[in-house]
Amino acid sequence: MSVRPLTRTARRGNYSLFMGVLVPVVFGFMALGLDVSYVQLANTQAQHVADAASHAAFVTYRSSPSGIAYEEAFAAAQFVVDSNPVGFGTATLDHVYIGGWDPDLRVFDNDSEFENAARVELSRVGGNSVELFMAPVLRKSAPPLFGDAITAGRTREIMIAQDVTGSYAEDIGSARDANIAFLEYMIENPYPGDMVGMTAFVGGVDVDAWDPLDFVEGSEAETYARWSTLDTCNCTTSTWEDDDCAADYPDWRSVAKSEHGECWEWYCDTFYGNIDEHPQMPDCFEVGAQTAPGPGIDQAVDQLLLVGNPASFQAVIVNHDGLPCCADDTAERTAATVAAVERAWDNGIHVWVVGFNEDGGDFSFLSTLPRGQGKFYETPDATQLTDIMIEIASSIPVTLVQ
């Protein structure tokens, strides 16, 4: 029997057939995967553009004259949409609504009585659909893409901690005007739920805040009337008698008797600018003489924590003319002031500081106190206090993209 030799069969053509079939399939799945990723990216871009457009619309609406506010807001949203890609093209701005946002119910109402939010809707549909690679081959149309975003006004809760010591006496009127200008800004640029209040500090504070935190809306006249009475602390003899004054100031008798027959009257008039004439203010001596901002800041923080809403933007504005004072108490009062602003920021409360002193003053310490988004301002000119307080009011963030 003869043995037949083994022969090798040529199969090269078979592999070519398999490759000819598989390569289009592989590339097809790759293209399909690319389409899916591309659509996901475009969806994300659409939402980001909607967020930015609603923010632009709301900020513009808030700052524009009432007669053209909506047109300006729409134009601002349109600019954002036209300037940012969604896929390889741009989206269509479908709607811009100005209405009311209820933060508790998390509902936007186009027909709300108050306007504290803007809503933007955009899309890429129909003739403006996103561009795909594999889907047209499979006779599949591009999916519609939508972006929907709301930017709402964030409730503001602001406490002012005001220095009412004797060194502020000559210019307390300018501080009063500046604080009232701040209040007027809040009244003229309202958001439902806004709250304001004020503490007044000397070496300490009264048990109750000078003007407790309260809603702006509904108490405008009451708050305005209260803040209009702001003055330096009330200098009385309740805890500091004439004999004490004479002991501390033995040369007081050199003061003209025609002006002041008593030492304490001379002292009150010289250092605090009044003789029992400001009963609406804390007593200069009962709460502790000299200057200690810490208690005023702490009391402001207490108001925000106990009365306010932690979901709001909370801030303390400190109006002060220099350094904690004096003598052996300086270091302790300085440390207490730092602890107070640290406590504020630990609770998410931002701190602004305004340093005012006609002689320039030493503001190196005050400049270290702002926390969060707060800033430090200084001026030797009392007439600039109003501009500073209005600038602070307008810079406090009021928008929150939802």
C-alpha positions as CSV (number, residue, x, y, z in Angstrom):
1,M,0.0,0.0,0.0
2,S,1.4,3.3,-0.9
3,V,1.3,6.3,1.4
4,R,0.1,9.6,-0.1
5,P,2.1,12.7,0.9
6,L,0.4,15.4,2.9
7,T,-0.5,18.5,0.9
8,R,-1.2,22.1,2.1
9,T,-4.5,23.5,1.0
10,A,-4.4,27.2,0.1
11,R,-6.9,29.1,2.4
12,R,-5.8,32.7,1.7
13,G,-9.0,33.6,-0.1
14,N,-11.2,32.5,2.8
15,Y,-9.6,35.0,5.2
16,S,-10.0,37.8,2.7
17,L,-13.7,37.1,2.6
18,F,-14.0,37.2,6.4
19,M,-12.0,40.5,6.6
20,G,-14.2,41.9,3.8
21,V,-17.3,41.2,5.9
22,L,-15.9,42.1,9.4
23,V,-14.1,45.4,8.7
24,P,-17.3,47.3,7.8
25,V,-19.0,45.8,10.8
26,V,-16.2,46.8,13.1
27,F,-16.0,50.3,11.7
28,G,-19.8,50.5,11.9
29,F,-19.8,49.8,15.6
30,M,-17.0,52.2,16.2
31,A,-19.0,54.9,14.4
32,L,-22.1,54.0,16.3
33,G,-20.2,54.2,19.6
34,L,-18.9,57.6,18.5
35,D,-22.4,58.8,17.8
36,V,-23.6,57.7,21.3
37,S,-20.6,59.5,23.0
38,Y,-21.1,62.6,20.8
39,V,-24.8,62.8,21.7
40,Q,-24.0,62.5,25.4
41,L,-21.4,65.3,25.1
42,A,-23.9,67.5,23.2
43,N,-26.5,66.9,25.9
44,T,-24.0,68.0,28.6
45,Q,-23.1,71.1,26.6
46,A,-26.7,72.0,26.1
47,Q,-27.3,72.0,29.8
48,H,-24.2,74.1,30.5
49,V,-25.2,76.6,27.9
50,A,-28.7,76.8,29.4
51,D,-27.2,77.4,32.8
52,A,-25.0,80.2,31.5
53,A,-27.9,81.7,29.5
54,S,-30.3,81.8,32.3
55,H,-27.7,83.4,34.6
56,A,-27.0,86.1,32.0
57,A,-30.7,86.7,31.4
58,F,-31.4,87.1,35.1
59,V,-28.5,89.3,35.9
60,T,-29.3,91.5,32.9
61,Y,-33.0,91.7,33.7
62,R,-32.1,92.7,37.3
63,S,-29.8,95.6,36.2
64,S,-31.8,96.9,33.2
65,P,-34.5,99.7,33.1
66,S,-38.0,98.2,33.5
67,G,-39.2,99.2,30.1
68,I,-36.6,97.2,28.2
69,A,-35.6,94.7,30.9
70,Y,-37.1,91.7,29.2
71,E,-35.6,92.5,25.7
72,E,-32.2,93.1,27.3
73,A,-32.5,89.8,29.2
74,F,-33.4,87.9,26.0
75,A,-30.6,89.4,24.1
76,A,-28.1,88.5,26.8
77,A,-29.3,84.9,26.7
78,Q,-29.2,84.8,22.9
79,F,-25.6,86.0,23.0
80,V,-24.6,83.2,25.3
81,V,-26.4,80.6,23.2
82,D,-24.8,81.9,20.0
83,S,-21.4,82.0,21.5
84,N,-21.2,78.4,22.9
85,P,-21.2,75.2,20.9
86,V,-23.6,72.3,21.4
87,G,-22.0,69.6,19.4
88,F,-20.6,70.9,16.2
89,G,-23.2,73.7,16.0
90,T,-25.2,76.0,18.2
91,A,-28.6,75.5,19.9
92,T,-31.8,77.4,19.2
93,L,-33.0,79.7,22.1
94,D,-36.6,78.7,22.4
95,H,-37.9,80.6,25.4
96,V,-36.8,83.1,28.1
97,Y,-39.2,83.4,31.0
98,I,-39.0,85.9,33.9
99,G,-41.0,84.7,36.9
100,G,-41.0,83.5,40.4
101,W,-39.0,80.7,42.0
102,D,-40.3,79.1,45.3
103,P,-37.2,77.7,47.0
104,D,-39.3,75.6,49.4
105,L,-41.5,74.0,46.8
106,R,-38.7,74.1,44.1
107,V,-41.2,75.4,41.6
108,F,-40.9,78.0,38.9
109,D,-44.0,80.1,38.1
110,N,-44.1,82.1,34.9
111,D,-47.0,84.2,36.3
112,S,-45.8,84.8,39.8
113,E,-46.6,88.1,41.4
114,F,-42.9,88.6,42.2
115,E,-40.0,88.1,39.7
116,N,-36.9,86.6,41.3
117,A,-35.8,84.1,38.6
118,A,-35.2,83.6,34.9
119,R,-35.8,80.3,33.0
120,V,-34.2,79.5,29.7
121,E,-35.2,76.7,27.3
122,L,-33.1,75.8,24.3
123,S,-32.9,72.9,21.8
124,R,-31.3,71.2,18.8
125,V,-34.1,69.6,17.0
126,G,-35.4,69.2,13.4
127,G,-33.4,71.1,10.9
128,N,-30.9,72.0,13.6
129,S,-30.4,68.5,14.9
130,V,-26.9,67.4,15.9
131,E,-24.7,65.9,13.2
132,L,-24.2,62.0,13.4
133,F,-21.9,59.6,11.6
134,M,-23.5,56.1,11.6
135,A,-27.1,56.8,12.4
136,P,-27.9,58.1,8.8
137,V,-26.6,54.9,7.4
138,L,-29.0,52.9,9.6
139,R,-31.7,55.4,8.6
140,K,-31.9,56.7,12.1
141,S,-32.5,60.4,12.8
142,A,-30.6,62.3,15.4
143,P,-32.3,62.5,18.8
144,P,-33.7,65.8,20.0
145,L,-31.5,67.7,22.5
146,F,-32.9,70.1,25.1
147,G,-31.4,72.4,27.7
148,D,-33.6,73.8,30.5
149,A,-32.2,76.0,33.4
150,I,-33.4,78.3,36.1
151,T,-31.4,81.0,37.7
152,A,-33.1,82.3,40.9
153,G,-32.4,85.2,43.2
154,R,-30.9,83.9,46.4
155,T,-32.3,85.3,49.6
156,R,-29.9,87.6,51.4
157,E,-29.6,87.8,55.2
158,I,-27.3,90.7,56.3
159,M,-26.4,91.9,59.7
160,I,-24.4,95.2,60.2
161,A,-22.1,95.4,63.2
162,Q,-21.8,99.1,63.8
163,D,-19.1,100.8,66.0
164,V,-20.9,103.4,68.2
165,T,-17.9,104.4,70.4
166,G,-16.9,107.9,71.1
167,S,-14.2,108.0,68.4
168,Y,-17.1,107.6,65.9
169,A,-19.1,110.4,67.4
170,E,-18.2,113.2,65.0
171,D,-19.0,111.1,61.9
172,I,-21.8,108.8,63.1
173,G,-24.1,110.8,60.9
174,S,-22.2,109.7,57.9
175,A,-22.3,106.1,59.1
176,R,-26.1,106.4,59.6
177,D,-26.6,107.8,56.1
178,A,-24.4,105.0,54.7
179,N,-26.4,102.3,56.5
180,I,-29.7,103.8,55.4
181,A,-28.4,103.8,51.8
182,F,-27.6,100.1,52.2
183,L,-31.2,99.5,53.5
184,E,-32.7,101.5,50.6
185,Y,-30.7,99.4,48.1
186,M,-32.2,96.3,49.6
187,I,-35.7,97.8,49.5
188,E,-35.3,98.9,45.9
189,N,-33.8,95.6,44.8
190,P,-36.0,93.1,46.7
191,Y,-36.1,89.4,46.8
192,P,-38.7,87.5,48.8
193,G,-37.3,86.5,52.1
194,D,-34.5,89.1,52.3
195,M,-33.6,90.0,55.9
196,V,-31.5,92.7,57.6
197,G,-30.6,93.8,61.1
198,M,-28.0,95.7,63.0
199,T,-25.9,95.3,66.2
200,A,-24.3,98.3,67.9
201,F,-21.1,97.7,69.9
202,V,-18.9,99.7,72.3
203,G,-16.8,97.6,74.7
204,G,-19.7,95.2,74.5
205,V,-23.4,95.0,73.4
206,D,-26.8,95.1,74.9
207,V,-28.4,91.8,75.7
208,D,-30.7,92.2,72.7
209,A,-29.5,93.2,69.2
210,W,-30.0,96.9,68.6
211,D,-32.2,96.1,65.6
212,P,-32.9,92.3,65.4
213,L,-32.8,90.5,62.1
214,D,-36.1,90.9,60.3
215,F,-37.7,90.6,56.9
216,V,-37.1,93.6,54.7
217,E,-40.5,93.2,53.0
218,G,-43.3,94.4,55.2
219,S,-41.2,96.2,57.7
220,E,-39.5,98.8,55.5
221,A,-40.9,101.8,57.3
222,E,-40.2,100.4,60.7
223,T,-36.6,99.5,59.9
224,Y,-36.0,102.8,58.2
225,A,-37.3,104.7,61.2
226,R,-35.1,102.6,63.6
227,W,-31.9,103.0,61.6
228,S,-32.6,106.8,61.3
229,T,-32.0,107.0,65.1
230,L,-28.6,105.4,65.0
231,D,-26.1,107.4,67.1
232,T,-23.2,107.0,69.4
233,C,-23.6,105.2,72.7
234,N,-25.6,106.9,75.4
235,C,-23.3,108.5,78.0
236,T,-25.0,108.4,81.4
237,T,-24.1,108.2,85.1
238,S,-25.8,104.8,85.5
239,T,-22.6,103.0,86.3
240,W,-20.0,105.8,86.3
241,E,-20.4,108.6,88.8
242,D,-18.9,112.0,89.2
243,D,-16.4,110.8,91.8
244,D,-15.2,108.1,89.5
245,C,-14.6,110.7,86.8
246,A,-12.7,113.0,89.1
247,A,-10.5,110.1,90.3
248,D,-9.7,109.1,86.7
249,Y,-9.3,112.7,85.4
250,P,-8.0,114.8,88.3
251,D,-7.4,117.8,86.0
252,W,-11.1,118.0,85.1
253,R,-11.6,121.1,87.2
254,S,-9.6,123.0,84.6
255,V,-12.6,122.6,82.3
256,A,-14.6,125.8,82.2
257,K,-17.4,125.5,84.8
258,S,-19.6,127.6,82.5
259,E,-19.7,124.6,80.1
260,H,-19.9,121.7,82.5
261,G,-20.5,121.8,86.2
262,E,-19.8,118.1,86.6
263,C,-16.8,115.9,85.7
264,W,-18.9,113.2,84.1
265,E,-20.7,115.7,81.9
266,W,-17.4,117.0,80.7
267,Y,-16.2,113.5,80.0
268,C,-19.4,112.4,78.2
269,D,-19.4,115.5,76.0
270,T,-15.6,115.3,75.3
271,F,-15.3,111.6,74.5
272,Y,-18.8,110.5,73.5
273,G,-20.5,113.7,72.2
274,N,-23.6,113.5,74.3
275,I,-24.8,113.8,77.9
276,D,-27.6,111.2,78.3
277,E,-29.1,112.3,75.0
278,H,-29.2,108.9,73.1
279,P,-31.4,106.7,75.2
280,Q,-32.2,104.5,72.1
281,M,-28.5,103.5,72.1
282,P,-26.5,101.1,74.3
283,D,-25.1,102.7,77.5
284,C,-21.5,103.6,77.0
285,F,-20.5,102.2,80.4
286,E,-23.0,99.5,81.1
287,V,-21.9,97.5,78.1
288,G,-18.2,98.3,78.6
289,A,-16.3,101.3,77.6
290,Q,-13.7,101.6,74.8
291,T,-13.9,99.4,71.7
292,A,-14.5,95.7,71.3
293,P,-15.8,94.6,67.9
294,G,-15.9,90.9,68.9
295,P,-19.2,91.0,70.9
296,G,-20.9,93.0,68.1
297,I,-19.9,90.4,65.5
298,D,-20.8,87.5,67.7
299,Q,-24.3,89.0,68.3
300,A,-24.7,89.5,64.6
301,V,-23.7,85.8,64.0
302,D,-26.2,84.7,66.7
303,Q,-29.0,86.5,64.9
304,L,-28.2,84.8,61.6
305,L,-28.0,81.4,63.2
306,L,-31.0,81.7,65.4
307,V,-33.4,83.7,63.2
308,G,-32.0,83.3,59.6
309,N,-32.2,80.5,57.1
310,P,-28.9,78.6,56.4
311,A,-29.9,78.2,52.8
312,S,-29.7,82.0,52.3
313,F,-26.6,84.0,51.6
314,Q,-25.6,85.2,55.0
315,A,-23.2,88.0,55.8
316,V,-22.0,90.4,58.5
317,I,-20.7,93.9,57.6
318,V,-18.5,95.4,60.3
319,N,-18.2,99.2,60.4
320,H,-15.3,100.1,62.6
321,D,-12.8,103.0,62.9
322,G,-9.6,101.2,64.0
323,L,-8.3,98.7,66.6
324,P,-9.8,96.9,69.6
325,C,-9.0,99.1,72.6
326,C,-7.5,99.6,75.2
327,A,-4.6,99.0,77.6
328,D,-4.6,95.6,79.3
329,D,-7.8,94.6,77.4
330,T,-6.4,95.1,73.9
331,A,-4.9,91.7,73.4
332,E,-8.0,89.9,74.7
333,R,-10.4,92.0,72.6
334,T,-8.2,91.5,69.5
335,A,-8.3,87.7,70.0
336,A,-12.1,87.8,70.6
337,T,-12.6,89.7,67.3
338,V,-10.6,87.2,65.4
339,A,-12.5,84.3,67.1
340,A,-15.8,86.0,66.1
341,V,-15.1,86.2,62.4
342,E,-13.7,82.7,62.4
343,R,-17.0,81.5,64.0
344,A,-18.9,83.4,61.3
345,W,-17.0,81.7,58.5
346,D,-17.2,78.3,60.2
347,N,-21.0,78.7,59.8
348,G,-20.8,79.8,56.2
349,I,-21.3,83.5,57.1
350,H,-19.3,85.9,54.9
351,V,-17.7,88.9,56.5
352,W,-17.2,92.4,55.0
353,V,-15.2,95.1,56.9
354,V,-15.3,98.8,56.4
355,G,-12.5,100.8,58.1
356,F,-13.2,104.5,58.5
357,N,-11.0,107.0,60.3
358,E,-10.4,110.6,59.3
359,D,-6.8,110.4,60.5
360,G,-6.2,107.3,58.4
361,G,-6.0,105.0,61.3
362,D,-4.2,101.7,61.6
363,F,-6.2,99.3,59.5
364,S,-3.6,96.5,59.4
365,F,-5.7,94.4,61.8
366,L,-9.1,95.2,60.2
367,S,-7.8,94.2,56.8
368,T,-7.3,90.6,58.0
369,L,-10.9,90.1,59.1
370,P,-12.9,89.6,55.9
371,R,-14.0,86.0,55.4
372,G,-15.6,84.2,52.4
373,Q,-16.5,86.5,49.6
374,G,-16.3,89.5,51.9
375,K,-13.8,92.3,51.2
376,F,-12.0,95.1,53.2
377,Y,-12.6,98.7,52.5
378,E,-10.9,101.7,54.0
379,T,-11.4,105.5,53.7
380,P,-10.5,108.6,55.7
381,D,-13.5,110.4,54.0
382,A,-16.9,110.0,55.7
383,T,-18.7,111.0,52.6
384,Q,-17.4,107.8,50.9
385,L,-19.1,105.5,53.4
386,T,-22.3,105.6,51.4
387,D,-20.7,104.7,48.2
388,I,-18.9,101.8,49.9
389,M,-22.0,100.4,51.5
390,I,-23.9,100.6,48.2
391,E,-21.0,98.8,46.5
392,I,-21.1,96.1,49.1
393,A,-24.9,95.8,48.7
394,S,-24.6,95.4,44.9
395,S,-21.8,92.9,45.1
396,I,-23.5,90.5,47.5
397,P,-24.3,87.4,45.3
398,V,-28.0,87.0,44.6
399,T,-28.1,84.4,41.9
400,L,-28.2,80.6,42.2
401,V,-28.3,78.4,39.1
402,Q,-30.8,75.6,39.7
